[in-house]
């Protein structure tokens, strides 16, 4: 278990979701070719992040909870990566 209160597996799951969101946002080809599909993928991964947050709210430390609650996903990803490496 990481120091954060989340298990290593849960922390990895969250990091994967946050990284997937960045990948979707950064997919310029998809945005040009099919912006509706990109928005659908973005909505899907954002909903998955929100669901993760809801399921694990009691285990999530206050700072990470703040980032997730305010959709500060870049800050949440930075925090989670640093926590996993510590």
Buried (B, 14 or more C-beta within 10 A) or exposed (E): EBEBBBEEEBBBBBBEBBBBBEEBBEBEEBBEEEEEEBEEBBEEBBEBBBEBBEEBEEBBBEEBBBBBEEEBBEBBBEBBBEBBEE
